[in-house]
């Protein structure tokens, strides 16, 4: 089914125009009624001024400072020419609401003060020109200003709420982009690291060990296929087709990962809990191990990697240590991979430390809390 976007855009415009026309008509008719005892020309003039006030007030979202000052000015002209009391008193509040909905308070402070001064001048002119009681005019001025300030406060609250919602949407979009980037880095980055290592092995034994070359090419084929699958699964999130996304990887996928690392020439010693872990912890633990071993392949020039995952009741500890050359970079200041590991651990309320080993190599150690509710759910 096709969506008529031109109609979707036109409908809000038609609603706004209809509201403006209706409000102008109501204000004009009400003002004509309030001035019905005056001569016909004066009554018509009052209606024209009321319609003009409404029209200017409705432009406050587009030209807020102009509308804030122009509406009290027209109101002063209306009363100075003998206009009667009526709903026209509410139009400064309408202008204040529209202006404060569109602009922050710091941009409206000076125009607001000018508007109050113009309103006071207009009501004073009413007293001087028409002999209207001064004390009544004073209370009407204060009442009109108070209603306008209240309307401005509502407009500012509405604007702040709108901005807060927009900020939440932007933050959610940014977090989703970071999640996709981390997942692509975990899946595709690890795959490329294994492929590069296997290609190096194949080139090294190309002339003297055809079987090893065949094994390396098979590993490259399988790894590239999985990496493409990871890439395709993540790209479906950009098109909204979440039905094709593969489930998150966990420790059940660790043997395949370990076999590929071993095929690249590393000795890998793995210790994992015999029982399953809660889903979130299981996924984060796998991601940390995968990223840590990828870093070993890329940077460490190691011979051995030790992976230890222990369930200590209230927390799961993940430790990955190698005997390579080590690095001096911490998780807080390192590259995208180390920051991604730290962010994943922090998302569960845990911590991650990445530092050189006591003698040589590099050690990644994470502590992932496990909630009681997760324990109950996992045991069912």
C-alpha positions in Angstrom: 0.0 0.0 0.0 1.4 3.4 -1.0 1.3 6.3 1.3 0.3 9.7 -0.1 3.0 11.8 1.5 1.7 15.0 -0.1 -1.6 14.5 1.7 0.2 13.7 4.9 2.1 16.9 4.7 -0.9 19.0 3.6 -3.3 17.9 6.4 -1.4 19.5 9.3 -1.1 22.7 7.2 -4.9 22.6 6.6 -5.6 22.1 10.3 -3.4 25.1 11.2 -5.1 27.3 8.6 -8.5 26.1 9.7 -7.7 26.8 13.3 -6.4 30.3 12.5 -9.4 31.2 10.4 -11.8 29.9 13.1 -10.1 31.7 15.9 -10.0 35.0 13.9 -13.7 34.6 13.1 -14.6 34.0 16.7 -12.5 36.9 18.0 -13.9 39.2 15.4 -17.6 38.2 16.0 -17.1 38.4 19.8 -15.5 41.8 19.5 -18.3 43.1 17.3 -20.7 41.9 19.9 -18.8 43.6 22.7 -18.9 46.9 20.6 -22.5 46.5 19.4 -23.6 49.6 21.2 -21.1 51.8 19.4 -21.6 53.4 16.0 -21.3 51.1 13.0 -17.9 52.4 11.7 -16.4 52.2 15.2 -17.8 48.7 15.7 -16.3 47.5 12.3 -13.0 49.2 13.2 -12.9 47.3 16.5 -13.6 44.0 14.7 -10.8 44.7 12.2 -8.3 45.4 15.0 -9.4 42.2 16.8 -8.8 40.1 13.6 -5.4 41.8 13.1 -4.5 40.9 16.7 -5.4 37.3 16.1 -3.5 37.1 12.9 -0.3 38.6 14.4 -0.6 36.3 17.5 -0.8 33.3 15.3 2.5 34.2 13.7 4.3 34.0 17.0 5.9 30.7 16.3 7.5 32.1 13.2 8.3 35.6 14.3 8.1 35.4 18.1 9.7 38.7 19.1 7.7 40.7 16.6 4.4 39.1 17.6 5.2 39.6 21.3 5.4 43.4 20.8 2.9 43.9 18.0 -0.1 42.3 19.8 0.1 44.6 22.8 0.6 47.6 20.4 -2.6 46.7 18.5 -4.4 46.1 21.8 -3.4 49.6 22.9 -4.7 51.1 19.6 -7.9 49.2 20.1 -8.6 50.5 23.5 -7.3 54.1 22.7 -9.9 54.3 20.0 -12.7 53.4 22.5 -12.8 49.6 22.1 -14.9 47.8 24.7 -13.7 45.1 27.0 -13.9 41.5 25.8 -12.0 38.4 24.7 -9.3 40.6 23.0 -7.6 40.5 26.5 -6.6 36.9 25.8 -4.6 37.6 22.6 -1.3 38.6 24.3 -1.5 35.3 26.1 -1.9 33.5 22.8 1.1 35.3 21.4 3.2 34.6 24.5 2.3 30.9 24.3 3.3 30.6 20.6 6.6 32.5 21.1 7.7 30.6 24.1 6.9 27.3 22.4 9.2 28.2 19.6 12.2 30.0 21.2 14.1 29.7 24.5 13.5 32.1 27.3 16.8 33.9 26.9 15.7 35.1 23.4 12.3 36.3 24.7 13.3 38.2 27.9 13.9 41.6 26.3 10.9 41.4 23.8 8.7 40.3 26.8 9.7 43.3 28.8 9.1 45.6 25.8 5.7 44.0 25.3 4.8 44.7 29.0 5.8 48.3 28.5 3.8 48.6 25.3 0.7 47.1 27.0 1.1 49.6 29.9 1.4 52.5 27.5 -1.6 51.4 25.5 -3.8 51.1 28.6 -2.6 54.5 29.8 -3.6 55.9 26.4 -7.0 54.4 27.0 -7.3 56.3 30.3 -6.0 59.6 28.8 -8.0 59.5 25.5 -11.3 58.0 26.6 -11.4 58.9 30.3 -11.5 55.2 31.4 -11.0 54.7 35.2 -7.3 54.5 35.9 -7.6 51.9 38.7 -9.6 49.6 36.5 -7.1 50.0 33.7 -4.3 49.2 36.1 -5.9 45.9 37.3 -6.7 45.0 33.7 -3.1 45.6 32.7 -1.8 43.4 35.5 -4.3 40.7 34.8 -3.5 40.6 31.1 0.2 40.5 31.9 -0.3 37.7 34.4 -2.2 35.6 32.0 0.4 36.1 29.3 3.2 35.1 31.7 1.3 32.0 32.7 0.8 31.1 29.0 4.5 31.7 28.3 5.3 29.3 31.2 3.1 26.6 29.7 4.8 27.2 26.3 8.2 26.9 27.8 7.3 23.7 29.6 5.9 22.3 26.3 9.1 23.4 24.5 11.3 21.8 27.1 9.3 18.6 27.0 9.6 18.5 23.2 13.4 19.1 23.4 13.8 16.4 26.0 11.9 13.9 23.9 14.0 14.8 20.8 17.2 14.4 22.9 16.0 10.9 24.0 15.4 9.9 20.4 18.8 11.2 19.4 20.5 9.4 22.3 18.6 6.1 21.5 19.7 6.4 17.8 23.3 7.0 18.8 23.3 4.1 21.2 21.9 1.9 18.5 24.6 3.0 16.1 27.3 2.3 18.7 25.7 -1.2 19.3 25.8 -2.0 15.6 29.4 -0.7 15.3 30.4 -2.9 18.3 28.7 -6.0 16.8 30.2 -5.4 13.4 33.6 -5.0 15.1 33.2 -8.2 17.1 32.0 -10.3 14.2 33.6 -8.9 11.1 36.8 -7.7 12.8 37.4 -11.1 14.4 36.8 -12.8 11.1 39.2 -10.6 9.2 41.9 -11.1 11.9 41.5 -14.9 11.6 41.5 -14.7 7.8 44.7 -12.6 7.8 46.4 -15.1 10.1 45.3 -18.1 8.1 46.5 -16.4 4.9 49.9 -15.9 6.5 50.0 -19.5 7.5 49.1 -20.6 4.0 51.8 -18.4 2.4 54.4 -19.7 4.9 53.8 -23.4 4.1 52.8 -23.0 0.5 55.7 -24.9 -1.1 56.3 -27.6 1.5 52.9 -28.5 3.1 49.9 -28.6 0.7 47.7 -30.2 3.4 48.3 -27.2 5.8 47.5 -24.8 2.9 44.2 -26.7 2.3 43.3 -26.4 6.0 44.1 -22.7 6.0 42.0 -22.1 2.9 39.1 -24.1 4.4 39.4 -22.0 7.5 39.4 -18.8 5.4 36.3 -19.9 3.5 34.4 -20.8 6.7 35.5 -17.7 8.6 34.6 -15.3 5.7 31.2 -17.0 5.3 30.4 -16.4 8.9 31.7 -12.9 8.8 29.5 -12.1 5.8 26.6 -13.6 7.7 27.3 -11.4 10.7 27.5 -8.4 8.4 24.2 -9.3 6.7 22.5 -9.9 10.0 23.5 -6.5 11.3 22.6 -4.7 8.1 19.1 -6.0 8.5 18.7 -3.7 11.5 19.1 -0.7 9.2 16.3 -1.8 7.0 14.0 -2.8 9.9 13.9 -6.5 8.8 14.7 -7.9 12.3 13.2 -11.3 11.5 16.4 -12.3 9.6 18.7 -11.4 12.5 20.6 -14.3 13.9 20.5 -14.9 17.6 23.3 -13.5 19.7 26.4 -15.6 20.1 27.2 -17.1 23.4 29.6 -19.5 25.1 28.0 -22.4 23.2 29.7 -20.9 20.1 33.1 -20.8 21.8 34.4 -24.1 20.5 34.1 -23.0 16.9 36.0 -19.8 17.8 38.7 -21.7 19.7 39.2 -24.1 16.8 39.8 -21.2 14.4 42.3 -19.6 16.8 44.1 -22.9 17.2 44.1 -23.4 13.4 46.0 -20.1 13.2 48.8 -21.6 15.2 48.0 -20.6 18.8 47.7 -22.9 21.8 44.4 -22.2 23.5 43.5 -23.5 26.9 39.8 -22.9 27.8 37.9 -23.4 31.1 34.2 -22.6 31.2 31.4 -23.4 33.6 29.6 -26.7 33.0 26.1 -25.1 33.4 24.6 -22.3 31.2 24.8 -18.7 32.2 22.1 -16.1 32.0 21.6 -14.9 28.4 23.0 -11.4 28.7 26.0 -12.5 30.7 26.6 -15.4 28.3 26.6 -13.1 25.3 28.9 -10.5 26.9 31.3 -13.1 28.2 31.6 -14.6 24.7 32.1 -11.1 23.1 34.9 -10.3 25.6 36.7 -13.5 24.9 36.3 -13.1 21.1 37.6 -9.6 21.2 40.5 -10.4 23.5 41.6 -13.3 21.3 41.3 -11.2 18.2 43.6 -8.7 19.8 46.0 -11.5 20.6 46.0 -12.5 16.9 46.5 -8.9 15.7 49.0 -7.5 18.2 50.5 -9.9 20.7 52.7 -12.3 18.7 51.8 -14.9 21.3 52.1 -18.7 21.4 49.5 -19.4 24.1 46.2 -18.0 25.2 44.5 -19.0 28.4 40.7 -18.4 28.7 39.1 -18.8 32.1 35.4 -18.2 32.8 34.3 -18.9 36.3 30.8 -18.6 37.9 31.3 -17.3 41.4 27.6 -17.1 42.4 26.8 -13.4 42.3 29.2 -12.6 39.4 30.9 -14.3 36.5 34.6 -13.6 36.0 36.2 -13.7 32.5 40.0 -13.8 32.2 42.0 -14.0 28.9 45.8 -14.0 29.2 48.5 -14.5 26.6 52.2 -14.9 26.6 52.9 -12.4 23.9 54.7 -9.1 23.9 51.9 -7.3 25.8 50.7 -3.7 25.5 50.8 -0.6 27.6 47.3 0.5 26.7 44.4 0.4 29.2 40.8 -0.3 28.3 39.9 3.3 29.0 42.4 4.7 26.5 42.7 1.9 24.0 41.2 1.3 20.6 37.6 0.6 19.7 37.9 -3.1 20.6 39.0 -2.5 24.2 36.4 0.3 24.7 33.7 -2.0 23.3 34.6 -4.7 25.9 34.6 -2.1 28.7 31.2 -0.8 27.5 29.7 -4.3 27.3 30.8 -5.0 30.9 29.6 -1.7 32.1 26.2 -2.3 30.5 25.7 -5.2 33.0 27.0 -3.2 35.9 30.4 -4.9 35.7 34.0 -3.9 35.3 36.8 -4.7 32.9 40.5 -4.3 33.3 43.0 -4.7 30.5 46.7 -4.5 31.4 50.1 -6.1 30.8 50.6 -9.4 32.5 52.8 -9.9 35.6 55.7 -11.3 33.6 54.8 -10.9 29.9 51.8 -10.8 27.6 48.5 -9.1 28.3 45.6 -9.9 30.6 41.9 -9.0 30.2 39.8 -9.5 33.2 36.1 -8.8 33.5 33.6 -9.1 36.4 30.0 -9.5 35.3 27.3 -9.3 38.0 24.5 -11.8 37.8 21.2 -10.7 39.3 19.0 -13.0 41.4 16.1 -12.7 38.9 18.4 -13.8 36.1 19.4 -16.8 38.2 15.8 -17.8 38.7 14.9 -17.3 35.0 17.9 -19.2 33.9 17.1 -22.2 36.1 13.5 -22.5 34.8 
